[in-house]
Amino acid sequence: MRILVTGHLGYLGSEMVPVLRARDHEVIGLDTDFYGSCDFHAVPVDAPMLPLDVRDVTVTDLAALDLDAVIHLAALSNDPLSDLDPQLTYDINLDGSVHLAEVAKQAGVRRFLFSSSCSLYGKGGDAALDENAAFHPVTPYGESKVRVEQALSAMADDTFSPVYLRNATAYGLSRRLRADIVVNNLVAHAATSGKVLLESDGTPWRPLVHVLDIADAFAAVLDAPAEAIHDQAFNVGRSGENYQVREIADIVADVVGDCAVGFGVNASPDIRDYQVDFTKIHRTLTGYRPRWTVRRGVEQLWAAYRHGGMTADMFAGPAYVRLREIQRLRAAGAMGADLRWSAA
Ligand SMILES: NC(=O)c1ccc[n+]([C@@H]2O[C@H](COP(=O)([O-])OP(=O)(O)OC[C@H]3O[C@@H](n4cnc5c(N)ncnc54)[C@H](O)[C@@H]3O)[C@@H](O)[C@H]2O)c1
């Protein structure tokens, strides 16, 4: 297939592109490249691309590419970024996504894979939540995911099959590393300070999934017949991979060794607390086989941080924390308040 991957230069996208190519898909990227200075000792992914903001894409841009599918990853990718200015999250993650889907549909693209998030479940009870569970988003980020899914669903018809991949929280090595997601963060803390520092009281539940298992899930949706995925939501992750944050900390301390588990100064209960059921994706996409566990991911990160020389200064800097990098770029005048690049 010929596939447009938006956000292909981000944490998930830069690992997804090689996975798609290995399956003989032709990939064209689209990214405004907010995090061009944020590589972690790796060659950036190299793909033909449209250097565009999703808010500005036109039907002409996409029609010229003769695409079979769009994988839409580009977004402000976490809660702290959405707290910076909630309106920006609605502009990019909600309105930008709906705009992209509309132009894709008009350009004749038949399949649209949206990178949604389990965070739209927000606050769950003790039971694991399946795709029919109620939405309780607790941030603009989570709410934007709900509203995009609803808008895309209204666009579904014989010519256009949207699919909503509700990823668990990702972990694992990527050439565009993020250290602002829980597993990667705890390992970086341990590697640079000898302490595993929890920012919550450690009790919340989180579903977790490796970046490469997310890439395989998107590839499996591309392989599936349209009737199996048309207007469907899939929780993306693996049974048995729901953890309390405290358990993740214990795994990190065990793998890194000689680490004390402690609580940060602002540690408090976290309102995002949910366990997720992954039965549907395994039942429907029979070729999908997630391979990673959190323990293996922690081992991978620990080895990478040691060999790549993750220092306390690097960890404290902007390169691997999305909010800090956006703040740095804004303060330097490289982009405006609307996160569009300033004229050179
Ligand atoms: N990483 C996770 O744990 C996780 C979990 C669930 C869902 N997701 C979703 O997956 C997607 C990718 O996440 P990620 O971790 O790779 O994020 P990321 O921040 O590493 O990458 C996002 C990419 O999108 C690009 N981008 C952002 N706004 C853009 C715009 N307006 N126009 C064009 N490009 C733009 C950025 O330059 C960046 O390359 C996001 O939609 C995110 O919400 C991520």
The ligand as an SDF file (V2000), in Angstrom:
LIG
                    3D

 44 48  0  0  0  0  0  0  0  0999 V2000
    3.4470    7.7130   23.1370 N   0  0  0  0  0  0  0  0  0  0  0  0
    2.3590    7.2820   23.7750 C   0  0  0  0  0  0  0  0  0  0  0  0
    2.4260    6.7670   24.9130 O   0  0  0  0  0  0  0  0  0  0  0  0
    1.0140    7.3550   23.1190 C   0  0  0  0  0  0  0  0  0  0  0  0
   -0.0360    6.6520   23.6980 C   0  0  0  0  0  0  0  0  0  0  0  0
   -1.2960    6.7510   23.1250 C   0  0  0  0  0  0  0  0  0  0  0  0
   -1.4830    7.5270   22.0000 C   0  0  0  0  0  0  0  0  0  0  0  0
   -0.4330    8.2120   21.4660 N   0  0  0  0  0  0  0  0  0  0  0  0
   -0.6800    9.0410   20.2770 C   0  0  0  0  0  0  0  0  0  0  0  0
    0.1850    8.6310   19.2250 O   0  0  0  0  0  0  0  0  0  0  0  0
    0.5610    9.7660   18.4500 C   0  0  0  0  0  0  0  0  0  0  0  0
    2.0760    9.8780   18.3800 C   0  0  0  0  0  0  0  0  0  0  0  0
    2.6120    9.9830   19.7010 O   0  0  0  0  0  0  0  0  0  0  0  0
    4.1880   10.1410   19.9190 P   0  0  0  0  0  0  0  0  0  0  0  0
    4.4730    9.6250   21.2840 O   0  0  0  0  0  0  0  0  0  0  0  0
    4.9280    9.6050   18.7500 O   0  0  0  0  0  0  0  0  0  0  0  0
    4.2970   11.7430   19.9370 O   0  0  0  0  0  0  0  0  0  0  0  0
    5.5410   12.6990   19.5710 P   0  0  0  0  0  0  0  0  0  0  0  0
    5.3030   13.9790   20.2730 O   0  0  0  0  0  0  0  0  0  0  0  0
    6.8200   11.9890   19.8090 O   0  0  0  0  0  0  0  0  0  0  0  0
    5.4030   12.9020   18.0100 O   0  0  0  0  0  0  0  0  0  0  0  0
    4.3860   13.6820   17.4280 C   0  0  0  0  0  0  0  0  0  0  0  0
    4.8690   14.1060   16.0450 C   0  0  0  0  0  0  0  0  0  0  0  0
    3.8140   14.8640   15.4520 O   0  0  0  0  0  0  0  0  0  0  0  0
    4.3640   16.0550   14.9020 C   0  0  0  0  0  0  0  0  0  0  0  0
    3.3330   17.0960   14.9620 N   0  0  0  0  0  0  0  0  0  0  0  0
    2.7660   17.6060   16.0720 C   0  0  0  0  0  0  0  0  0  0  0  0
    1.8700   18.5560   15.7420 N   0  0  0  0  0  0  0  0  0  0  0  0
    1.8930   18.6340   14.3870 C   0  0  0  0  0  0  0  0  0  0  0  0
    1.1830   19.4350   13.4430 C   0  0  0  0  0  0  0  0  0  0  0  0
    0.3060   20.3720   13.8200 N   0  0  0  0  0  0  0  0  0  0  0  0
    1.4190   19.2370   12.1200 N   0  0  0  0  0  0  0  0  0  0  0  0
    2.3300   18.3000   11.6980 C   0  0  0  0  0  0  0  0  0  0  0  0
    3.0480   17.5370   12.5630 N   0  0  0  0  0  0  0  0  0  0  0  0
    2.8190   17.6950   13.8830 C   0  0  0  0  0  0  0  0  0  0  0  0
    5.5730   16.3840   15.7640 C   0  0  0  0  0  0  0  0  0  0  0  0
    6.5220   17.1860   15.0490 O   0  0  0  0  0  0  0  0  0  0  0  0
    6.1080   14.9900   16.1010 C   0  0  0  0  0  0  0  0  0  0  0  0
    7.0720   14.5620   15.1440 O   0  0  0  0  0  0  0  0  0  0  0  0
   -0.1280   10.9620   19.0820 C   0  0  0  0  0  0  0  0  0  0  0  0
   -1.3500   11.1790   18.4260 O   0  0  0  0  0  0  0  0  0  0  0  0
   -0.3760   10.5020   20.5000 C   0  0  0  0  0  0  0  0  0  0  0  0
   -1.4850   11.1740   21.0680 O   0  0  0  0  0  0  0  0  0  0  0  0
    0.8100    8.1350   21.9910 C   0  0  0  0  0  0  0  0  0  0  0  0
  1  2  1  0
  2  3  2  0
  2  4  1  0
  4  5  1  0
  4 44  2  0
  5  6  2  0
  6  7  1  0
  7  8  2  0
  8  9  1  0
  8 44  1  0
  9 10  1  0
  9 42  1  0
 10 11  1  0
 11 12  1  0
 11 40  1  0
 12 13  1  0
 13 14  1  0
 14 15  2  0
 14 16  1  0
 14 17  1  0
 17 18  1  0
 18 19  2  0
 18 20  1  0
 18 21  1  0
 21 22  1  0
 22 23  1  0
 23 24  1  0
 23 38  1  0
 24 25  1  0
 25 26  1  0
 25 36  1  0
 26 27  1  0
 26 35  1  0
 27 28  2  0
 28 29  1  0
 29 30  1  0
 29 35  2  0
 30 31  1  0
 30 32  2  0
 32 33  1  0
 33 34  2  0
 34 35  1  0
 36 37  1  0
 36 38  1  0
 38 39  1  0
 40 41  1  0
 40 42  1  0
 42 43  1  0
M  CHG  2   8   1  16  -1
M  END
$$$$
